[in-house]
Amino acid sequence: MLALGIATPALAALVDACGDTTFNGTESIDGSADGASEASTPDGAATNDAATDSGGIAPCDNDPGAAETFVKASNLPDQVASDGIYIYWASTSTPTIERALLTDAPPANILPVSTRPSGIDAIGVTSSHLCWIDHDIPADTTGVLECVGTSAISASGADDAGVVRYNNQVAHLWSRATDFLYARTNLDILGPPSDTALLYVTPSVLASAADDIVFVHSGDAGPRELYEIQATMSNQSLGAPFNVDPGDPTAIATDGTNVYVSDTTAQTVSRFPLDGGAAAKIATGQIGLGAISLDKGNAYFVTGTGIARVADDGTCLTKIAAEPTTSFVIQGDYVYFASGGAILRARK
């Protein structure tokens, strides 16, 4: 097994990026003054050293309306994942994970509080396993990586006997469709849930597509650098970084052709081609950037005021959810996200 909480399928050709939506001029996507435009200003020829604006962004719809409640949660969720059958959610403040069928079945508490004395830091799910980082010691800054087969989960919860504990000192967990990827702090190990190292790094953010892993590495107090490696290789060296400045990324996503970076300091979402081609800013003036994911020619990302979408060519910037969130997942025609003690969904 190998996993961001990100399972990012390859981007298809740009399809229906704007639809029939129109900009009504009543609200800007980053929550600034009414009527403010999100248009970017070209700043010169694109280079491979830093992202440059791709031109004017055409806002399509800044009035998404209220998202609908998919299901009320018994915990206070701030993380969401999906295997295409269920929506899973967890809370960092309570040691529980719940799930509900995408067909709107009631949720089932699958990790009873009595079996989890600490907190859950992150969750990831594949077609066969659910994994999470459990704070084994409340005062510790990292946790223990644990997994359970999704077929072993019942309405009464996951039996502790079916939970496998892999490693402690695990700081980050990412999931893909069929495997996981995690980072361990003391030894800085990146690899599948085992003791076999793939690479010794300290990634700040990571994304994966097919057998490609892209991550930002800060090195030994050095500058942030963007790297790409092959997930199928073991004990490999870092190699040379891309000749780009990833900025101050909160999250990244990749489709195997480009890597998309949410830069919290610059307040931009940028696209960096993995073949070394010209880079571009596809959204600017985005306050409170968070998680980012890709779907059918569009980048979806968390802002300080909800979730926005922009086409991968930098056109049709659209606000699709106005409720605050920290985590979302795209399934079918909807974006599911945690907000206000419930899992909401908005049409993508």
Secondary structure per residue as TSV (DSSP state, phi and psi in degrees):
chain	resnum	aa	ss	phi	psi
A	1	M	-	360.0	145.8
A	2	L	-	-117.5	360.0
A	3	A	-	360.0	360.0
A	4	L	-	360.0	118.3
A	5	G	-	-15.0	28.1
A	6	I	-	-119.3	120.9
A	7	A	-	-112.6	102.5
A	8	T	-	-111.2	109.0
A	9	P	-	-71.5	159.1
A	10	A	-	-61.2	141.0
A	11	L	-	-69.4	134.7
A	12	A	-	-86.3	178.2
A	13	A	S	-61.2	152.6
A	14	L	-	-60.3	117.1
A	15	V	-	-127.3	122.8
A	16	D	S	50.3	49.0
A	17	A	S	-64.1	-36.4
A	18	C	S	-106.7	-26.6
A	19	G	T	60.1	-141.0
A	20	D	T	-104.1	10.7
A	21	T	-	-73.9	151.3
A	22	T	-	-133.9	152.0
A	23	F	-	-77.7	124.0
A	24	N	-	-98.8	0.2
A	25	G	S	73.0	13.0
A	26	T	S	-98.4	-18.2
A	27	E	-	-157.0	137.8
A	28	S	-	-87.5	156.5
A	29	I	T	-66.7	-30.7
A	30	D	T	-91.8	9.3
A	31	G	S	80.7	16.2
A	32	S	-	-80.2	-166.6
A	33	A	S	-56.2	146.7
A	34	D	T	-55.4	137.8
A	35	G	T	83.5	-1.6
A	36	A	-	-68.9	139.8
A	37	S	-	-91.1	151.6
A	38	E	-	-99.5	14.4
A	39	A	-	-65.5	137.7
A	40	S	-	-95.2	161.5
A	41	T	-	-113.0	124.3
A	42	P	-	-56.6	138.3
A	43	D	-	-122.7	27.1
A	44	G	S	118.3	-177.8
A	45	A	-	-68.1	141.2
A	46	A	-	-71.5	142.4
A	47	T	-	-129.2	173.4
A	48	N	S	-91.7	3.1
A	49	D	S	-90.0	-27.5
A	50	A	S	-160.0	152.1
A	51	A	-	-70.6	141.7
A	52	T	E	-125.6	158.6
A	53	D	E	-63.5	141.4
A	54	S	-	-91.5	1.7
A	55	G	S	120.5	-171.4
A	56	G	-	-67.2	134.0
A	57	I	-	-94.1	129.3
A	58	A	-	-96.9	102.3
A	59	P	-	-62.1	136.2
A	60	C	-	-101.7	-40.7
A	61	D	B	-160.5	113.6
A	62	N	S	-102.5	15.6
A	63	D	-	-128.8	78.3
A	64	P	-	-75.4	-15.6
A	65	G	-	76.2	177.5
A	66	A	-	-78.9	136.5
A	67	A	-	-72.1	154.1
A	68	E	E	-89.6	151.7
A	69	T	E	-78.2	121.6
A	70	F	E	-80.0	-49.0
A	71	V	E	-161.3	142.9
A	72	K	E	-80.4	142.2
A	73	A	-	-104.7	151.8
A	74	S	S	-89.3	-13.5
A	75	N	S	-104.6	-169.5
A	76	L	-	-112.8	86.7
A	77	P	-	-71.4	142.2
A	78	D	-	-137.7	9.8
A	79	Q	E	-138.2	142.6
A	80	V	E	-136.6	142.0
A	81	A	E	-148.6	164.6
A	82	S	E	-152.6	145.3
A	83	D	-	-107.3	12.0
A	84	G	S	88.7	-10.4
A	85	I	S	-113.7	-45.4
A	86	Y	E	-118.5	156.3
A	87	I	E	-100.7	125.9
A	88	Y	E	-107.4	144.2
A	89	W	E	-144.6	153.4
A	90	A	E	-143.2	164.9
A	91	S	-	-126.0	135.8
A	92	T	S	-72.6	-17.1
A	93	S	S	-92.9	-16.5
A	94	T	S	-131.6	142.1
A	95	P	S	-82.6	56.9
A	96	T	-	-133.6	149.6
A	97	I	E	-127.4	137.1
A	98	E	E	-124.4	166.7
A	99	R	E	-149.9	159.1
A	100	A	E	-146.0	144.1
A	101	L	E	-61.0	145.4
A	102	L	T	-63.3	-15.7
A	103	T	T	-89.4	21.4
A	104	D	-	74.8	26.4
A	105	A	-	-70.6	155.5
A	106	P	-	-62.4	151.3
A	107	P	-	-71.6	154.5
A	108	A	E	-121.9	130.1
A	109	N	E	-72.4	111.4
A	110	I	-	-100.6	-8.0
A	111	L	S	-132.3	90.2
A	112	P	-	-58.3	146.3
A	113	V	G	-57.0	-36.5
A	114	S	G	-62.9	-23.0
A	115	T	G	-97.3	-4.1
A	116	R	-	-127.5	89.1
A	117	P	-	-72.5	-12.7
A	118	S	S	-114.4	-140.5
A	119	G	-	-122.6	162.6
A	120	I	E	-109.4	121.7
A	121	D	E	-87.0	-35.9
A	122	A	E	-157.6	151.2
A	123	I	E	-129.1	155.5
A	124	G	E	-152.1	146.8
A	125	V	E	-138.4	141.6
A	126	T	-	-117.5	-168.9
A	127	S	S	-69.1	-13.1
A	128	S	S	-133.4	-16.6
A	129	H	E	-138.4	147.7
A	130	L	E	-110.7	129.2
A	131	C	E	-125.7	156.2
A	132	W	E	-154.3	161.3
A	133	I	E	-101.4	119.9
A	134	D	E	-108.0	128.9
A	135	H	-	-69.8	98.0
A	136	D	S	-68.9	-36.2
A	137	I	S	-121.2	118.3
A	138	P	T	-54.3	-34.0
A	139	A	T	-80.5	-10.5
A	140	D	-	-73.7	151.1
A	141	T	S	-90.2	-9.2
A	142	T	S	-130.5	177.4
A	143	G	B	-137.1	-166.1
A	144	V	E	-106.5	134.2
A	145	L	E	-82.8	122.8
A	146	E	E	-129.1	148.4
A	147	C	E	-140.2	154.2
A	148	V	E	-143.7	144.5
A	149	G	E	-67.4	132.6
A	150	T	G	-63.5	-26.8
A	151	S	G	-72.3	-16.4
A	152	A	G	-89.5	-3.6
A	153	I	-	-86.1	130.3
A	154	S	B	-121.9	179.1
A	155	A	T	-63.9	-24.2
A	156	S	T	-88.8	-0.7
A	157	G	B	110.6	171.6
A	158	A	-	-85.4	124.0
A	159	D	-	-65.5	134.9
A	160	D	G	-56.3	-28.5
A	161	A	G	-65.9	-23.8
A	162	G	G	-91.1	-3.8
A	163	V	-	-88.1	127.3
A	164	V	E	-104.0	127.7
A	165	R	E	-98.5	124.1
A	166	Y	-	-98.8	-61.8
A	167	N	-	-143.3	152.5
A	168	N	S	-102.1	179.6
A	169	Q	S	59.2	33.6
A	170	V	E	-91.0	126.8
A	171	A	E	-105.6	-31.2
A	172	H	E	-139.7	147.2
A	173	L	E	-137.3	132.7
A	174	W	E	-126.7	147.2
A	175	S	E	-125.9	146.2
A	176	R	-	-119.9	-172.4
A	177	A	S	-62.5	-39.6
A	178	T	S	-123.8	-3.6
A	179	D	-	-153.9	175.8
A	180	F	E	-124.1	160.4
A	181	L	E	-140.8	137.0
A	182	Y	E	-144.0	160.6
A	183	A	E	-119.9	136.6
A	184	R	E	-114.9	134.9
A	185	T	T	-75.9	-51.1
A	186	N	T	-63.9	-43.7
A	187	L	T	-100.2	-6.4
A	188	D	-	51.1	53.4
A	189	I	E	-97.0	134.3
A	190	L	E	-114.8	122.9
A	191	G	E	173.8	-172.8
A	192	P	S	-73.7	166.8
A	193	P	S	-65.6	84.0
A	194	S	S	-165.4	-172.8
A	195	D	S	-98.4	10.2
A	196	T	-	-88.6	122.2
A	197	A	-	-82.5	137.9
A	198	L	S	-94.0	-41.4
A	199	L	E	-162.3	138.7
A	200	Y	E	-94.6	102.2
A	201	V	-	-146.2	170.4
A	202	T	-	-125.0	83.9
A	203	P	E	-75.1	141.2
A	204	S	E	-89.3	-37.6
A	205	V	E	-143.3	158.3
A	206	L	E	-151.0	151.5
A	207	A	E	-147.1	159.1
A	208	S	E	-147.5	149.9
A	209	A	E	-151.9	130.0
A	210	A	T	54.0	-123.4
A	211	D	T	-102.9	11.5
A	212	D	E	-96.4	135.6
A	213	I	E	-120.4	127.7
A	214	V	E	-119.5	134.0
A	215	F	E	-150.1	160.8
A	216	V	E	-102.9	128.7
A	217	H	E	-122.4	129.3
A	218	S	-	-92.3	-10.5
A	219	G	T	65.0	-157.1
A	220	D	T	-88.8	81.0
A	221	A	T	60.2	21.1
A	222	G	-	-92.5	-171.8
A	223	P	-	-70.4	155.9
A	224	R	-	-69.9	135.9
A	225	E	E	-134.4	148.3
A	226	L	E	-101.2	126.7
A	227	Y	E	-125.4	156.1
A	228	E	E	-130.0	133.2
A	229	I	E	-133.6	169.6
A	230	Q	E	-96.1	127.0
A	231	A	T	-67.3	-21.1
A	232	T	T	-85.6	-8.3
A	233	M	-	-90.7	151.0
A	234	S	-	-123.9	151.4
A	235	N	S	51.7	42.2
A	236	Q	-	-93.6	160.0
A	237	S	-	-85.3	163.6
A	238	L	-	-63.6	-36.1
A	239	G	-	75.2	-165.2
A	240	A	-	-90.9	140.3
A	241	P	-	-75.8	164.0
A	242	F	-	-67.0	149.6
A	243	N	S	-84.2	57.7
A	244	V	S	-138.9	157.1
A	245	D	-	-102.8	110.2
A	246	P	-	-75.0	-3.1
A	247	G	-	72.7	-140.3
A	248	D	S	-116.4	79.4
A	249	P	E	-78.5	135.6
A	250	T	E	-84.9	-39.5
A	251	A	E	-156.5	157.5
A	252	I	E	-135.5	160.3
A	253	A	E	-143.3	153.3
A	254	T	E	-141.6	149.6
A	255	D	-	-110.6	9.3
A	256	G	S	89.8	-12.1
A	257	T	S	-113.6	-40.8
A	258	N	E	-129.2	159.0
A	259	V	E	-117.3	134.7
A	260	Y	E	-109.7	130.3
A	261	V	E	-123.6	128.1
A	262	S	E	-91.6	112.2
A	263	D	E	-100.7	108.8
A	264	T	T	-70.2	-33.2
A	265	T	T	-74.9	-47.7
A	266	A	T	-77.3	-13.6
A	267	Q	T	60.5	42.2
A	268	T	E	-130.0	155.5
A	269	V	E	-112.2	121.6
A	270	S	E	-121.1	154.6
A	271	R	E	-116.5	127.1
A	272	F	E	-118.7	112.4
A	273	P	E	-64.3	134.9
A	274	L	T	-73.9	-13.8
A	275	D	T	-88.5	4.5
A	276	G	S	89.4	10.1
A	277	G	-	-73.6	-172.0
A	278	A	-	-66.4	136.7
A	279	A	-	-93.8	160.3
A	280	A	E	-150.9	147.2
A	281	K	E	-86.2	126.2
A	282	I	E	-105.5	-9.2
A	283	A	E	-154.3	137.0
A	284	T	-	-128.1	164.9
A	285	G	S	65.0	31.3
A	286	Q	-	-97.7	107.2
A	287	I	T	-85.5	139.1
A	288	G	T	70.0	40.3
A	289	L	-	-62.1	143.3
A	290	G	-	-139.0	-135.8
A	291	A	-	-56.3	148.9
A	292	I	E	-136.7	143.4
A	293	S	E	-147.7	163.5
A	294	L	E	-121.3	145.0
A	295	D	E	-161.9	119.2
A	296	K	T	49.2	54.6
A	297	G	T	81.5	11.6
A	298	N	E	-131.8	149.9
A	299	A	E	-106.9	128.9
A	300	Y	E	-109.1	137.5
A	301	F	E	-150.9	150.2
A	302	V	E	-79.7	135.9
A	303	T	E	-120.3	179.9
A	304	G	T	-67.9	-11.6
A	305	T	T	-123.5	18.0
A	306	G	E	140.0	-138.2
A	307	I	E	-129.0	135.5
A	308	A	E	-122.6	164.0
A	309	R	E	-134.9	139.9
A	310	V	E	-140.5	141.9
A	311	A	E	-64.7	152.5
A	312	D	T	-69.9	-7.4
A	313	D	T	-97.3	7.3
A	314	G	S	86.0	15.2
A	315	T	-	-108.7	164.2
A	316	C	-	59.0	58.3
A	317	L	-	-72.7	123.3
A	318	T	E	-135.3	132.8
A	319	K	E	-88.5	120.5
A	320	I	E	-108.1	-14.4
A	321	A	E	-148.7	133.6
A	322	A	-	-100.6	-5.6
A	323	E	S	-84.4	138.6
A	324	P	-	-67.1	145.4
A	325	T	-	-157.2	165.2
A	326	T	S	-118.2	-14.4
A	327	S	-	-149.0	142.5
A	328	F	E	-150.1	163.7
A	329	V	E	-144.3	143.9
A	330	I	E	-100.3	126.0
A	331	Q	E	-142.0	124.4
A	332	G	T	59.9	-127.9
A	333	D	T	-91.3	5.6
A	334	Y	E	-126.7	156.6
A	335	V	E	-107.4	119.8
A	336	Y	E	-99.1	136.8
A	337	F	E	-151.5	157.1
A	338	A	E	-92.0	131.8
A	339	S	E	-164.6	130.2
A	340	G	T	59.9	38.9
A	341	G	T	77.1	17.2
A	342	A	E	-146.1	166.1
A	343	I	E	-102.5	117.7
A	344	L	E	-102.1	165.9
A	345	R	E	-143.3	145.2
A	346	A	E	-132.5	146.3
A	347	R	E	-65.3	135.3
A	348	K	-	-79.3	360.0
